[in-house]
Amino acid sequence: MKKGLIGLAVALAMTCCIMAPAAFAADIELARNSTIEDILKRGELRVGFEAGYVPFEMTDKNGQFVGFDIDMAKEMAKSMGVKFTPVNTAWDGIIPALLSNKFDIIMSGMTVTQERNLKVLFADPYIIVGQTILLNKKHEGKVTSYRDLNDAAYTVTSKLGTTGEQAVKRNMPKANYKSFETETEAFLEVLNGKADAYVYDLPNCVYMYAQQGEGKVIFLDEPFTYEPLAWAINKGDPDFLNWLNNFLRQVKNDGRYDRIYEKWIKSTEWMREIQE
């Protein structure tokens, strides 16, 4: 009996000795194939985004890309010791573009959803936002929350392929929904009286209200959804994911994140950079 147990122990030990080098070799190969290695060899961080999601990524008067995500991307590239290369990409094709290696990372105010998470890896959320409502002024006092808009009498707008669109369809299924290619088009439909409400992320609605809507639309500024925004990378890359989470932890504790947040989220001084 004892001999049998000893033999089993020896066999298990030999199996572990055989498997350990193989597992180690697999880890080394995984590290070599990480996007981080490609970035360092190339000397540039290619960042995918869609300019137009205010105040996260947009174009200033000089045609330069600016915004919260752009500043974070520049800090990221600086920390890696490489050049920042912006890759402006249409939103409906941004995940396919990442999967086909058109760029290294999506930094474009992307909300973490379970559907998207099946296709990409998300780093830890860098900001939490939620959907809010800009309401045509004729409904002042009558509509006080998204629940009131869940009626066939109302037309609600948002941007195609966004969580704003998903929020309308999920929370206001009885309303008439109209989608648009850009946030501005969707908002103007409400401002011009052709729709009743515009649904989008809080930071964007703050901008739309301050730029064109004050005194003309009603801002229902209490978010009715929970939406964590995060950076997305290709699946199967734990080394890059680890680096991103540690980078985020660092900037959130050394003052860099607060400086960028203050500039783009708390303040509206940046509006002068993008207005003609």
Protein Blocks (a to p, Z undefined) as FASTA:
>chain_A
ZZmmmmmmmmmmmmmmmmmmmmmmmmmmmmmmpmklmmmmnopacddddehiackbccdf
kopacdjklmmmmmmmmmnopacddddddfklmmmmmmnopafbdcehpacdfklmmmmc
cdddfbdcdddddddfklgokambfklmmcfkbccdddehiaklmmmmmmmmmbccdddf
bfklmmmmmmnopafbdcddfklmmmmmmmmmgokaccdfbcfbdcdddddddehilklm
mmmmmmmmmmmmnommmmmmmmmmmpmklmmmmpZZ
